[in-house]
Amino acid sequence: MKSNDRTGFILVEILLAVALFALAATALNHSFINGLICQNQFFNKPNKFSELISFIVSTSSSISELENTKSISLPSGEMLDTTFKVDQTKTNFLYKVSIQTNLEKWNLYVANLNWDEQ
């Protein structure tokens, strides 16, 4: 009587495992490269959004000062009409900042230890 005990993997199983690994590695590679491209574009090329964040973090010492700012001069020399609205979140020192410019609107969260609570 023949014993049909299989040990090891058959070729189809190995090919399937290699194909799934290659697919996962390709997807991970594309997302990593896309992240590097986005990081390069955000940090190396000045844009209005990064300049606004720099303005908020470096120059505003209080919430009321930020909300009363109507126009800012960007480092690129451009004047930008802005409206800031700051709401405190349930987390200490974390604020939701809504920025309305003449072109775009952004909502972002800023952690700032120096702003007074309202």
All heavy atoms as an XYZ file, in Angstrom:
938
protein
N       0.839     -1.159      0.000
C       0.000      0.000      0.000
C       0.897      1.239      0.000
O       1.843      1.324      0.764
C      -0.878     -0.020      1.244
C      -1.806      1.124      1.210
S      -2.877      1.277      2.593
C      -3.976     -0.058      2.526
N       0.538      2.200     -0.890
C       1.329      3.428     -0.991
C       0.835      4.451      0.023
O      -0.355      4.656      0.177
C       1.209      4.030     -2.379
C       1.983      3.331     -3.423
C       1.883      4.127     -4.690
C       2.704      3.505     -5.772
N       2.622      4.245     -7.006
N       1.771      5.106      0.620
C       1.429      6.199      1.524
C       1.528      7.504      0.746
O       2.505      7.760      0.059
C       2.402      6.214      2.707
O       2.148      7.330      3.490
N       0.511      8.324      0.835
C       0.468      9.568      0.066
C       0.663     10.769      0.997
O      -0.061     11.746      0.896
C      -0.858      9.659     -0.683
C      -0.751     10.537     -1.913
O       0.336     11.017     -2.234
N      -1.866     10.744     -2.590
N       1.607     10.675      1.894
C       1.887     11.785      2.813
C       2.642     12.876      2.069
O       3.724     12.653      1.545
C       2.735     11.302      3.995
C       1.968     10.364      4.890
O       0.726     10.452      4.885
O       2.616      9.553      5.577
N       2.019     14.056      2.032
C       2.677     15.197      1.365
C       3.454     15.991      2.402
O       2.928     16.335      3.452
C       1.635     16.127      0.733
C       1.172     15.682     -0.592
C       0.219     16.666     -1.225
N       0.298     18.035     -0.674
C      -0.432     19.034     -1.084
N      -1.302     18.844     -2.040
N      -0.319     20.218     -0.563
N       4.654     16.292      2.079
C       5.430     17.207      2.911
C       5.950     18.301      2.012
O       6.299     18.070      0.854
C       6.619     16.489      3.570
O       7.443     15.938      2.557
C       6.156     15.415      4.533
N       5.959     19.529      2.534
C       6.430     20.656      1.736
C       5.290     21.317      0.984
O       4.111     21.026      1.180
N       5.641     22.229      0.085
C       4.667     22.996     -0.673
C       4.736     22.589     -2.132
O       5.792     22.230     -2.642
C       4.965     24.499     -0.552
C       4.878     25.009      0.855
C       6.037     25.231      1.593
C       3.655     25.258      1.443
C       5.967     25.700      2.886
C       3.579     25.729      2.734
C       4.730     25.950      3.461
N       3.617     22.761     -2.802
C       3.631     22.502     -4.243
C       3.944     23.808     -4.967
O       3.888     24.898     -4.395
C       2.291     21.895     -4.725
C       1.125     22.836     -4.439
C       2.063     20.537     -4.104
C      -0.190     22.368     -5.003
N       4.269     23.709     -6.224
C       4.724     24.859     -7.008
C       3.678     25.970     -7.059
O       4.006     27.150     -6.958
C       5.088     24.395     -8.424
C       5.635     25.462     -9.356
C       6.911     26.058     -8.785
C       5.882     24.879    -10.735
N       2.414     25.632     -7.168
C       1.353     26.643     -7.247
C       1.284     27.455     -5.961
O       1.106     28.674     -5.989
C      -0.007     25.973     -7.549
C      -1.138     26.970     -7.484
C       0.031     25.274     -8.884
N       1.435     26.825     -4.837
C       1.411     27.546     -3.560
C       2.567     28.520     -3.459
O       2.424     29.643     -2.992
C       1.451     26.551     -2.396
C       0.201     25.720     -2.264
C       0.339     24.620     -1.237
O       1.487     24.147     -1.025
O      -0.670     24.231     -0.645
N       3.743     28.086     -3.885
C       4.918     28.957     -3.834
C       4.762     30.126     -4.787
O       5.061     31.280     -4.436
C       6.196     28.146     -4.141
C       6.442     27.161     -3.008
C       7.395     29.068     -4.310
C       7.583     26.206     -3.253
N       4.265     29.881     -6.004
C       4.052     30.967     -6.962
C       3.029     31.969     -6.450
O       3.186     33.182     -6.618
C       3.624     30.404     -8.318
C       4.705     29.684     -9.116
C       4.103     29.074    -10.376
C       5.822     30.638     -9.462
N       1.980     31.483     -5.816
C       0.966     32.380     -5.252
C       1.555     33.238     -4.130
O       1.307     34.444     -4.064
C      -0.219     31.561     -4.739
C      -1.393     32.354     -4.182
C      -2.001     33.237     -5.271
C      -2.435     31.434     -3.600
N       2.353     32.638     -3.277
C       2.966     33.395     -2.178
C       3.926     34.461     -2.715
O       3.942     35.605     -2.237
C       3.690     32.444     -1.239
N       4.727     34.122     -3.711
C       5.666     35.083     -4.293
C       4.906     36.216     -4.985
O       5.285     37.390     -4.876
C       6.635     34.371     -5.272
C       7.422     35.366     -6.088
C       7.557     33.456     -4.499
N       3.816     35.898     -5.678
C       3.026     36.924     -6.356
C       2.393     37.887     -5.348
O       2.393     39.107     -5.552
C       1.946     36.274     -7.220
N       1.864     37.368     -4.254
C       1.276     38.236     -3.225
C       2.338     39.116     -2.573
O       2.103     40.302     -2.313
C       0.556     37.394     -2.170
C      -0.744     36.740     -2.619
C      -1.283     35.832     -1.522
C      -1.762     37.795     -2.998
N       3.505     38.552     -2.313
C       4.590     39.342     -1.741
C       5.019     40.451     -2.702
O       5.238     41.594     -2.285
C       5.782     38.441     -1.403
C       6.963     39.204     -0.894
C       6.989     39.698      0.401
C       8.055     39.453     -1.715
C       8.066     40.416      0.874
C       9.143     40.175     -1.256
C       9.154     40.653      0.036
N       5.138     40.140     -3.984
C       5.543     41.145     -4.974
C       4.502     42.252     -5.080
O       4.846     43.433     -5.189
C       5.754     40.479     -6.331
N       3.225     41.893     -5.034
C       2.160     42.886     -5.088
C       2.203     43.816     -3.871
O       2.107     45.039     -4.011
C       0.798     42.186     -5.179
C      -0.416     43.062     -5.349
C      -0.356     43.808     -6.676
C      -1.679     42.225     -5.283
N       2.380     43.242     -2.693
C       2.453     44.059     -1.473
C       3.692     44.952     -1.488
O       3.632     46.123     -1.098
C       2.453     43.153     -0.247
N       4.824     44.423     -1.926
C       6.056     45.219     -1.974
C       5.927     46.369     -2.968
O       6.388     47.488     -2.710
C       7.238     44.324     -2.343
N       5.276     46.132     -4.094
C       5.074     47.187     -5.093
C       4.169     48.284     -4.554
O       4.452     49.474     -4.718
C       4.481     46.590     -6.384
O       5.360     45.568     -6.855
C       4.310     47.647     -7.447
N       3.079     47.910     -3.897
C       2.167     48.905     -3.329
C       2.860     49.731     -2.250
O       2.709     50.956     -2.188
C       0.933     48.214     -2.761
N       3.632     49.085     -1.404
C       4.358     49.796     -0.357
C       5.397     50.735     -0.946
O       5.559     51.877     -0.481
C       5.022     48.789      0.588
C       5.690     49.357      1.825
C       4.667     50.049      2.704
C       6.369     48.245      2.602
N       6.074     50.304     -1.989
C       7.074     51.124     -2.653
C       6.441     52.373     -3.260
O       6.961     53.483     -3.117
C       7.799     50.304     -3.723
C       8.928     51.070     -4.361
O       9.556     51.896     -3.723
N       9.179     50.799     -5.622
N       5.295     52.212     -3.922
C       4.623     53.367     -4.530
C       4.160     54.364     -3.475
O       4.295     55.579     -3.664
C       3.440     52.905     -5.382
C       3.833     52.364     -6.712
N       4.323     53.148     -7.723
C       3.831     51.106     -7.195
C       4.588     52.403     -8.768
N       4.304     51.145     -8.474
N       3.615     53.884     -2.369
C       3.160     54.813     -1.335
C       4.345     55.524     -0.679
O       4.257     56.708     -0.346
C       2.316     54.091     -0.298
O       3.065     53.093      0.342
N       5.457     54.840     -0.496
C       6.645     55.465      0.082
C       7.195     56.549     -0.846
O       7.508     57.655     -0.406
C       7.709     54.400      0.353
C       8.973     54.945      0.940
C       9.016     55.373      2.253
C      10.121     55.050      0.170
C      10.182     55.882      2.795
C      11.292     55.559      0.700
C      11.319     55.971      2.021
N       7.276     56.252     -2.132
C       7.774     57.238     -3.097
C       6.833     58.430     -3.182
O       7.266     59.580     -3.238
C       7.998     56.571     -4.473
C       9.187     55.633     -4.396
C       8.200     57.620     -5.563
C       9.415     54.800     -5.629
N       5.531     58.184     -3.164
C       4.552     59.274     -3.194
C       4.705     60.165     -1.961
O       4.629     61.394     -2.052
C       3.143     58.712     -3.282
C       2.123     59.775     -3.571
O       2.431     60.800     -4.158
N       0.890     59.521     -3.160
N       4.939     59.566     -0.806
C       5.161     60.354      0.405
C       6.410     61.207      0.320
O       6.423     62.364      0.746
N       7.476     60.672     -0.244
C       8.701     61.457     -0.411
C       8.492     62.624     -1.379
O       9.002     63.729     -1.152
C       9.837     60.565     -0.921
C      10.413     59.571      0.078
C      11.473     58.713     -0.587
C      10.975     60.280      1.282
N       7.750     62.398     -2.442
C       7.476     63.476     -3.403
C       6.661     64.580     -2.745
O       6.964     65.768     -2.901
C       6.764     62.909     -4.647
C       7.724     62.036     -5.458
C       6.204     64.031     -5.516
C       7.054     61.250     -6.560
N       5.633     64.201     -1.978
C       4.803     65.206     -1.291
C       5.622     65.989     -0.273
O       5.493     67.206     -0.157
C       3.619     64.535     -0.611
S       2.391     63.915     -1.745
N       6.457     65.290      0.468
C       7.302     65.964      1.454
C       8.243     66.942      0.761
O       8.430     68.069      1.230
C       8.098     64.930      2.243
C       8.995     65.542      3.291
C       9.845     64.494      3.989
O       9.987     63.374      3.518
N      10.402     64.865      5.116
N       8.829     66.542     -0.331
C       9.740     67.405     -1.071
C       9.015     68.642     -1.581
O       9.520     69.769     -1.471
C      10.361     66.631     -2.236
C      11.376     67.456     -2.985
O      12.082     68.265     -2.396
N      11.461     67.259     -4.279
N       7.823     68.473     -2.116
C       7.085     69.616     -2.648
C       6.641     70.557     -1.537
O       6.627     71.767     -1.706
C       5.879     69.143     -3.446
C       6.242     68.512     -4.756
C       5.041     68.031     -5.528
O       3.926     67.988     -5.016
N       5.260     67.662     -6.771
N       6.285     70.012     -0.366
C       5.794     70.862      0.718
C       6.914     71.642      1.378
O       6.793     72.830      1.630
C       5.066     70.021      1.762
C       4.478     70.843      2.872
C       3.313     71.552      2.677
C       5.106     70.918      4.095
C       2.773     72.313      3.689
C       4.575     71.680      5.112
C       3.404     72.378      4.913
N       8.040     70.997      1.654
C       9.086     71.644      2.424
C      10.091     72.413      1.581
O      10.707     73.347      2.062
C       9.813     70.622      3.298
C       8.984     70.148      4.446
C       8.512     68.847      4.476
C       8.640     70.997      5.476
C       7.731     68.404      5.526
C       7.861     70.567      6.534
C       7.398     69.268      6.555
N      10.294     72.036      0.349
C      11.327     72.680     -0.454
C      10.807     73.794     -1.345
O      11.577     74.621     -1.802
C      12.070     71.638     -1.305
C      12.868     70.694     -0.445
O      13.211     71.014      0.678
N      13.148     69.525     -0.959
N       9.528     73.819     -1.621
C       8.957     74.872     -2.442
C       7.994     75.668     -1.568
O       7.012     75.125     -1.093
C       8.199     74.275     -3.629
C       9.083     73.529     -4.579
C       8.268     72.935     -5.703
C       9.155     72.125     -6.619
N       8.397     71.435     -7.655
N       8.293     76.928     -1.326
C       7.388     77.702     -0.484
C       6.022     77.820     -1.139
O       5.903     78.066     -2.327
C       8.061     79.071     -0.352
C       9.203     79.072     -1.283
C       9.418     77.688     -1.794
N       4.986     77.612     -0.349
C       3.626     77.800     -0.827
C       2.849     78.572      0.235
O       3.319     78.766      1.343
C       2.965     76.457     -1.160
C       2.968     75.494     -0.001
O       2.792     75.896      1.133
N       3.168     74.227     -0.283
N       1.681     79.012     -0.132
C       0.905     79.849      0.791
C       0.592     79.124      2.095
O       0.626     79.705      3.163
C      -0.375     80.306      0.106
C      -0.151     81.350     -0.950
C      -1.494     81.802     -1.520
C      -1.318     82.811     -2.611
N      -0.629     82.310     -3.777
N       0.269     77.841      1.995
C      -0.095     77.099      3.194
C       1.069     77.025      4.178
O       0.911     77.301      5.366
C      -0.566     75.694      2.804
C      -1.070     74.896      3.954
C      -2.266     75.224      4.569
C      -0.360     73.817      4.435
C      -2.746     74.496      5.628
C      -0.825     73.074      5.499
C      -2.025     73.412      6.095
N       2.260     76.676      3.703
C       3.410     76.588      4.611
C       3.777     77.960      5.156
O       4.207     78.084      6.306
C       4.604     75.943      3.911
O       5.016     76.709      2.813
N       3.602     79.013      4.362
C       3.894     80.359      4.848
C       2.878     80.802      5.892
O       3.226     81.482      6.864
C       3.939     81.337      3.674
C       5.144     81.109      2.774
C       5.176     82.018      1.557
O       4.197     82.743      1.325
O       6.190     81.989      0.845
N       1.607     80.407      5.734
C       0.595     80.730      6.737
C       0.888     80.022      8.054
O       0.765     80.609      9.127
C      -0.795     80.348      6.238
C      -1.458     81.317      5.280
C      -2.696     80.694      4.678
C      -1.813     82.608      5.985
N       1.280     78.767      7.984
C       1.612     78.035      9.208
C       2.806     78.677      9.901
O       2.815     78.854     11.119
C       1.883     76.553      8.889
C       0.590     75.882      8.451
C       2.474     75.834     10.089
C       0.751     74.469      7.998
N       3.800     79.064      9.132
C       4.958     79.744      9.698
C       4.538     81.046     10.376
O       5.022     81.383     11.463
C       5.980     80.022      8.598
O       7.035     80.787      9.087
N       3.624     81.789      9.762
C       3.135     83.038     10.349
C       2.420     82.770     11.669
O       2.655     83.446     12.665
C       2.183     83.742      9.370
C       1.484     84.923      9.973
C       2.137     86.137     10.090
C       0.189     84.821     10.432
C       1.509     87.231     10.658
C      -0.461     85.908     10.993
C       0.207     87.115     11.110
N       1.545     81.758     11.685
C       0.766     81.458     12.886
C       1.689     81.073     14.040
O       1.564     81.562     15.156
C      -0.238     80.328     12.617
C      -1.333     80.807     11.664
C      -0.859     79.814     13.901
C      -2.224     79.702     11.157
N       2.636     80.202     13.773
C       3.490     79.690     14.838
C       4.486     80.735     15.328
O       4.758     80.850     16.509
C       4.218     78.422     14.352
C       5.261     77.975     15.341
C       3.214     77.318     14.087
N       5.018     81.548     14.412
C       6.119     82.432     14.806
C       5.689     83.806     15.288
O       6.371     84.401     16.111
C       7.094     82.583     13.639
O       6.453     83.227     12.563
N       4.587     84.341     14.796
C       4.309     85.745     15.096
C       3.123     85.992     16.014
O       3.074     87.039     16.642
C       4.074     86.534     13.795
O       2.960     85.982     13.117
C       5.298     86.487     12.910
N       2.176     85.097     16.086
C       0.995     85.393     16.905
C       1.227     84.931     18.338
O       1.534     83.781     18.591
C      -0.244     84.724     16.318
O      -0.026     83.357     16.160
N       1.082     85.877     19.268
C       1.332     85.552     20.675
C       0.047     85.260     21.437
O       0.100     84.766     22.548
C       2.087     86.688     21.354
O       1.332     87.879     21.271
N      -1.105     85.577     20.850
C      -2.368     85.288     21.522
C      -3.445     85.005     20.479
O      -3.305     85.335     19.298
C      -2.804     86.455     22.403
O      -3.166     87.553     21.599
N      -4.520     84.403     20.941
C      -5.632     84.076     20.049
C      -6.259     85.346     19.504
O      -6.534     85.461     18.306
C      -6.673     83.224     20.790
C      -6.079     81.867     21.141
C      -7.927     83.051     19.950
C      -6.962     81.010     22.005
N      -6.482     86.332     20.378
C      -7.127     87.568     19.925
C      -6.263     88.305     18.902
O      -6.776     88.881     17.951
C      -7.444     88.467     21.115
O      -6.264     88.770     21.821
N      -4.943     88.264     19.088
C      -4.056     88.901     18.116
C      -4.177     88.227     16.753
O      -4.226     88.897     15.720
C      -2.609     88.827     18.599
C      -1.612     89.427     17.628
C      -0.171     89.220     18.071
O       0.056     88.778     19.215
O       0.715     89.490     17.251
N      -4.245     86.915     16.756
C      -4.374     86.182     15.499
C      -5.716     86.453     14.841
O      -5.797     86.700     13.636
C      -4.192     84.682     15.739
C      -4.265     83.796     14.510
C      -3.139     84.139     13.536
C      -4.194     82.339     14.904
N      -6.793     86.449     15.623
C      -8.121     86.666     15.052
C      -8.311     88.093     14.550
O      -9.120     88.345     13.662
C      -9.201     86.313     16.070
C      -9.313     84.835     16.298
C     -10.431     84.448     17.248
O     -10.760     85.230     18.169
O     -10.966     83.352     17.078
N      -7.560     89.050     15.096
C      -7.663     90.437     14.637
C      -6.783     90.738     13.430
O      -6.818     91.837     12.895
C      -7.313     91.394     15.779
C      -8.362     91.395     16.868
O      -9.536     91.169     16.590
N      -7.951     91.609     18.091
N      -5.991     89.775     13.007
C      -5.137     89.966     11.837
C      -5.996     89.885     10.585
O      -6.686     88.910     10.361
C      -4.028     88.889     11.795
O      -3.293     88.950     13.007
C      -3.119     89.099     10.613
N      -5.959     90.913      9.767
C      -6.783     90.955      8.558
C      -5.969     90.754      7.286
O      -6.490     90.338      6.270
C      -7.531     92.291      8.467
C      -8.436     92.566      9.639
C      -9.499     91.503      9.744
C     -10.401     91.774     10.945
N     -11.119     90.607     11.383
N      -4.685     91.059      7.362
C      -3.847     90.949      6.183
C      -2.437     90.636      6.639
O      -1.952     91.207      7.610
C      -3.877     92.258      5.390
O      -3.022     92.185      4.282
N      -1.781     89.709      5.937
C      -0.411     89.387      6.292
C       0.468     89.480      5.055
O       0.011     89.323      3.927
C      -0.285     87.984      6.926
C      -0.704     86.892      5.943
C      -1.060     87.888      8.202
C      -0.400     85.503      6.450
N       1.731     89.757      5.312
C       2.720     89.799      4.242
C       3.503     88.493      4.277
O       4.159     88.177      5.257
C       3.659     90.986      4.447
O       4.673     90.966      3.479
N       3.409     87.724      3.218
C       4.102     86.449      3.143
C       5.583     86.677      2.851
O       5.957     87.709      2.300
C       3.480     85.582      2.048
C       2.001     85.236      2.238
C       1.493     84.444      1.049
C       1.795     84.456      3.520
N       6.442     85.735      3.206
C       7.876     85.884      2.906
C       8.157     86.077      1.419
O       9.168     86.650      1.052
C       8.483     84.579      3.424
C       7.551     84.130      4.488
C       6.195     84.569      4.034
N       7.251     85.619      0.575
C       7.436     85.802     -0.866
C       7.137     87.238     -1.293
O       7.334     87.596     -2.446
C       6.538     84.835     -1.634
O       5.175     85.089     -1.342
N       6.651     88.066     -0.350
C       6.354     89.461     -0.650
C       4.895     89.717     -0.967
O       4.465     90.858     -1.080
N       4.116     88.678     -1.113
C       2.697     88.812     -1.466
C       1.881     89.181     -0.235
O       2.093     88.667      0.854
C       2.210     87.480     -2.050
C       0.765     87.483     -2.463
C       0.322     86.131     -3.002
O       1.149     85.212     -3.086
O      -0.854     86.013     -3.327
N       0.954     90.126     -0.406
C       0.010     90.465      0.660
C      -1.201     89.558      0.518
O      -1.732     89.383     -0.571
C      -0.424     91.934      0.561
C       0.663     92.914      0.941
S       1.192     92.741      2.652
C      -0.220     93.337      3.526
N      -1.638     88.986      1.631
C      -2.736     88.039      1.609
C      -3.801     88.481      2.594
O      -3.520     88.658      3.782
C      -2.210     86.645      1.970
C      -3.107     85.464      1.730
C      -3.415     85.327      0.241
C      -2.442     84.199      2.221
N      -5.021     88.737      2.086
C      -6.144     89.071      2.962
C      -6.606     87.794      3.648
O      -6.912     86.797      2.987
C      -7.291     89.680      2.159
C      -6.898     91.009      1.536
O      -6.076     91.717      2.142
O      -7.400     91.324      0.448
N      -6.668     87.821      4.966
C      -6.989     86.608      5.718
C      -8.017     86.886      6.801
O      -8.165     88.009      7.281
C      -5.747     86.028      6.403
O      -5.209     87.025      7.267
C      -4.704     85.601      5.406
N      -8.718     85.831      7.153
C      -9.591     85.830      8.315
C      -9.265     84.576      9.107
O      -9.326     83.467      8.566
C     -11.072     85.820      7.903
O     -11.330     86.925      7.055
C     -11.974     85.886      9.110
N      -8.884     84.752     10.365
C      -8.554     83.628     11.235
C      -9.667     83.446     12.249
O     -10.176     84.410     12.814
C      -7.246     83.876     11.989
C      -6.025     83.913     11.115
C      -5.503     85.118     10.694
C      -5.412     82.747     10.731
C      -4.372     85.155      9.898
C      -4.285     82.767      9.931
C      -3.767     83.978      9.512
N     -10.041     82.206     12.504
C     -10.984     81.878     13.579
C     -10.356     80.742     14.374
O      -9.978     79.717     13.827
C     -12.323     81.438     13.015
C     -13.357     81.170     14.083
C     -14.698     80.846     13.453
C     -15.778     80.634     14.483
N     -15.500     79.652     15.484
N     -10.227     80.945     15.678
C      -9.561     79.966     16.533
C     -10.571     79.407     17.527
O     -11.261     80.159     18.213
C      -8.376     80.611     17.290
C      -7.690     79.590     18.174
C      -7.396     81.232     16.313
N     -10.660     78.082     17.582
C     -11.523     77.395     18.546
C     -10.664     76.451     19.362
O      -9.855     75.699     18.811
C     -12.616     76.585     17.837
C     -13.564     77.465     17.046
O     -13.993     78.507     17.584
O     -13.861     77.113     15.890
N     -10.858     76.497     20.679
C     -10.105     75.572     21.531
C     -10.786     74.211     21.504
O     -11.998     74.101     21.515
C     -10.035     76.079     22.958
C      -9.154     75.193     23.814
C      -8.810     75.816     25.128
O      -9.287     76.885     25.439
N      -7.991     75.148     25.900
N      -9.985     73.167     21.440
C     -10.512     71.808     21.459
C     -10.575     71.322     22.905
O     -10.210     72.042     23.828
C      -9.615     70.867     20.631
O      -8.322     70.830     21.238
C      -9.495     71.351     19.196
N     -11.020     70.103     23.075
C     -11.094     69.543     24.424
C      -9.712     69.204     24.978
O      -9.544     69.032     26.164
C     -11.967     68.288     24.411
C     -13.416     68.599     24.131
C     -14.264     67.360     24.143
C     -15.704     67.718     23.850
N     -16.583     66.558     23.871
N      -8.728     69.121     24.093
C      -7.359     68.842     24.515
C      -6.659     70.150     24.858
O      -6.732     71.113     24.097
C      -6.587     68.127     23.391
O      -7.318     66.971     23.015
C      -5.200     67.749     23.829
N      -5.984     70.184     25.996
C      -5.273     71.400     26.391
C      -4.239     71.781     25.353
O      -3.531     70.930     24.834
C      -4.584     71.200     27.741
C      -5.576     71.171     28.877
O      -6.699     71.647     28.755
N      -5.170     70.591     29.983
N      -4.160     73.056     25.068
C      -3.162     73.652     24.178
C      -3.298     73.224     22.721
O      -2.394     73.439     21.934
C      -1.732     73.368     24.665
C      -1.512     73.726     26.096
C      -1.249     72.757     27.038
C      -1.599     75.041     26.506
C      -1.062     73.093     28.370
C      -1.409     75.397     27.816
C      -1.139     74.428     28.760
N      -4.417     72.602     22.348
C      -4.656     72.239     20.952
C      -5.817     73.079     20.448
O      -6.892     73.084     21.036
C      -4.960     70.751     20.811
C      -5.142     70.250     19.390
C      -3.824     70.374     18.616
C      -5.604     68.809     19.378
N      -5.580     73.805     19.366
C      -6.564     74.740     18.843
C      -6.874     74.415     17.382
O      -5.983     74.055     16.620
C      -6.028     76.173     18.929
C      -5.699     76.590     20.340
C      -4.437     76.377     20.869
C      -6.659     77.174     21.141
C      -4.129     76.746     22.157
C      -6.357     77.553     22.438
C      -5.104     77.334     22.940
O      -4.815     77.703     24.227
N      -8.144     74.563     17.016
C      -8.531     74.438     15.622
C      -8.505     75.840     15.026
O      -9.179     76.741     15.497
C      -9.920     73.846     15.489
C     -10.365     73.719     14.045
C     -11.756     73.148     13.928
C     -12.154     73.066     12.469
N     -13.556     72.685     12.336
N      -7.698     76.013     13.987
C      -7.555     77.304     13.344
C      -8.170     77.215     11.955
O      -7.760     76.398     11.136
C      -6.070     77.732     13.241
C      -5.944     79.076     12.552
C      -5.432     77.768     14.616
N      -9.194     78.038     11.710
C      -9.805     78.126     10.384
C      -9.254     79.366      9.708
O      -9.294     80.461     10.265
C     -11.320     78.237     10.495
O     -11.839     77.119     11.166
N      -8.728     79.182      8.513
C      -8.113     80.282      7.775
C      -8.877     80.477      6.478
O      -8.996     79.555      5.680
C      -6.637     79.981      7.445
C      -5.866     79.612      8.717
C      -5.991     81.162      6.742
C      -4.516     79.015      8.434
N      -9.391     81.666      6.286
C     -10.076     82.014      5.039
C      -9.261     83.102      4.356
O      -9.020     84.154      4.931
C     -11.495     82.512      5.318
C     -12.247     82.982      4.098
C     -12.620     81.826      3.175
O     -13.178     80.854      3.634
N     -12.312     81.939      1.911
N      -8.799     82.810      3.153
C      -8.093     83.817      2.369
C      -8.974     84.197      1.193
O     -10.055     83.657      1.018
C      -6.737     83.283      1.851
O      -6.978     82.265      0.891
C      -5.889     82.740      2.979
N      -8.487     85.135      0.389
C      -9.270     85.533     -0.761
C      -9.293     84.431     -1.829
O     -10.069     84.502     -2.757
C      -8.752     86.853     -1.351
C      -7.244     86.882     -1.468
O      -6.557     85.993     -0.995
N      -6.719     87.919     -2.083
N      -8.455     83.402     -1.684
C      -8.408     82.327     -2.673
C      -8.859     80.980     -2.132
O      -9.525     80.225     -2.835
C      -6.982     82.178     -3.216
C      -6.375     83.412     -3.884
C      -4.919     83.149     -4.235
C      -7.170     83.772     -5.128
N      -8.495     80.655     -0.897
C      -8.721     79.318     -0.367
C      -9.136     79.358      1.093
O      -9.029     80.380      1.749
C      -7.442     78.483     -0.484
C      -6.932     78.327     -1.902
C      -5.616     77.595     -1.956
O      -5.645     76.376     -1.740
O      -4.591     78.239     -2.191
N      -9.604     78.191      1.571
C      -9.942     78.051      2.984
C      -9.259     76.793      3.510
O      -9.269     75.762      2.856
C     -11.449     77.925      3.169
C     -11.843     77.797      4.619
C     -13.333     77.756      4.802
C     -13.637     77.671      6.291
N     -15.051     77.729      6.567
N      -8.653     76.920      4.700
C      -7.988     75.787      5.334
C      -8.471     75.665      6.768
O      -8.771     76.649      7.431
C      -6.478     75.971      5.371
C      -5.797     75.960      4.049
C      -5.618     74.889      3.228
C      -5.190     77.065      3.388
N      -4.939     75.263      2.104
C      -4.657     76.594      2.173
C      -5.037     78.414      3.690
C      -3.990     77.391      1.271
C      -4.377     79.220      2.797
C      -3.863     78.709      1.606
N      -8.528     74.433      7.251
C      -8.757     74.130      8.656
C      -7.582     73.288      9.125
O      -7.256     72.284      8.490
C     -10.060     73.356      8.859
C     -11.263     74.208      8.562
O     -11.370     75.326      9.024
N     -12.183     73.681      7.776
N      -6.958     73.692     10.218
C      -5.839     72.928     10.729
C      -5.825     73.005     12.248
O      -6.487     73.847     12.850
C      -4.510     73.427     10.156
C      -4.171     74.900     10.403
C      -2.945     74.990     11.276
C      -3.906     75.570      9.077
N      -5.090     72.094     12.834
C      -4.947     72.061     14.290
C      -3.542     72.492     14.655
O      -2.571     72.043     14.050
C      -5.241     70.660     14.825
C      -6.705     70.318     14.734
C      -7.227     69.725     13.590
C      -7.571     70.617     15.778
C      -8.572     69.435     13.491
C      -8.922     70.329     15.689
C      -9.409     69.728     14.543
O     -10.747     69.445     14.452
N      -3.461     73.383     15.653
C      -2.180     73.932     16.079
C      -2.042     73.708     17.576
O      -2.964     74.015     18.347
C      -2.098     75.451     15.765
C      -0.826     76.049     16.309
C      -2.231     75.691     14.279
N      -0.914     73.173     17.989
C      -0.604     73.058     19.404
C       0.250     74.254     19.779
O       1.311     74.460     19.196
C       0.131     71.757     19.693
N      -0.222     75.070     20.688
C       0.519     76.256     21.081
C       0.387     76.444     22.582
O      -0.707     76.642     23.115
C      -0.014     77.481     20.338
C       0.931     78.654     20.416
O       1.605     78.841     21.429
N       0.969     79.442     19.376
N       1.495     76.393     23.273
C       1.498     76.518     24.728
C       1.398     77.964     25.180
O       1.110     78.228     26.348
C       2.774     75.881     25.293
C       2.973     74.413     24.982
C       4.328     73.947     25.520
C       1.865     73.588     25.579
N       1.643     78.917     24.296
C       1.700     80.321     24.690
C       0.368     81.049     24.557
O       0.238     82.167     25.030
C       2.764     81.057     23.865
C       4.149     80.479     24.109
O       4.466     80.109     25.224
N       4.926     80.391     23.066
N      -0.587     80.475     23.859
C      -1.854     81.171     23.691
C      -2.681     81.109     24.955
O      -2.725     80.102     25.661
C      -2.653     80.557     22.549
C      -2.121     80.918     21.198
C      -1.131     81.801     20.903
C      -2.554     80.397     19.951
N      -0.918     81.863     19.560
C      -1.782     81.013     18.940
C      -3.495     79.464     19.568
C      -1.942     80.731     17.598
C      -3.660     79.187     18.238
C      -2.896     79.816     17.257
N      -3.364     82.207     25.243
C      -4.219     82.245     26.406
C      -5.513     81.502     26.104
O      -5.978     81.450     24.982
C      -4.511     83.679     26.827
C      -5.118     84.496     25.689
O      -5.073     84.039     24.532
O      -5.630     85.586     25.957
N      -6.084     80.894     27.116
C      -7.349     80.188     26.948
C      -8.491     81.182     27.049
O      -8.472     82.094     27.860
C      -7.499     79.101     27.997
C      -6.459     78.012     27.857
C      -6.678     76.896     28.841
O      -7.789     76.801     29.389
O      -5.758     76.129     29.063
N      -9.480     80.962     26.203
C     -10.644     81.869     26.235
C     -11.860     81.128     26.696
O     -12.023     79.987     26.502
C     -10.880     82.448     24.855
C      -9.790     83.401     24.439
C     -10.102     84.032     23.093
O     -10.993     83.631     22.374
N      -9.339     85.045     22.747
